[in-house]
Amino acid sequence: MKLSDVDGKNFKGEQPEELEEEKYDNEIFNVMKDNGVSKEALVDTAMELYFSHPGIETRDKAENIFTRELEIAFSDPNLCILVYSGILLEKEGKAGTLPNLSKSSYEKDLSFIIADEVLGMSISKYISGDKGMFEYVRFDKEKPGILSKLGPFMDDVVAGIVGGVSANMYTRAIAEMDNSNNSKE
């Protein structure tokens, strides 16, 4: 089959266009908190590298916008599943059950193991595109806040989250400032 043949075919049958309003027990903020990363830790980590920016002149305003952007990002089940995969990889690494990687190698966070960085970059890019990847690199290098306390996978997962959401925070602040200025005219 050619990719061009895929166009008109429905391979998955009848699916709803929207998610059904179901109750689920694994809220990602709770799952993360159970694994040592609270919403507050995410905000605090982001604020360690915060800098004043048009539309975000104060730390309080930055915290509010970052928190709102974080909640928007985590409303996407795809992002939550990416984050959850990092949580599971971290657990498997601690247990020494990752394929082709010893527990000792996992604990050393060897530089030739790049799956953790790929996951962090994927998360940041999923949230906010290339801007998020630049922020991911900034957070991954500096390791502010909780990042310095996390394992090999979770430090990159959290850096990806914080980087992606931070990029959106700065972009959204400028857009809101522009919208506010336009409405005054």
Secondary structure, DSSP 4 states (H G I P E B T S, - for coil): --GGGSTT--TT-S--SS------S--HHHHHHHTT--HHHHHHHHHHT---BTTB-SHHHHHHHHHHHHHHHTT-HHHHHHHHHHHHHHHHHHHT-STT--HHHHHHT-TT--HHHHHHHHHHHHHHHHHHHHHHHHHHHH--GGGGGS-TTHHHHHHHHHHHHHHHHHHHHHHHHHHHHHHH-
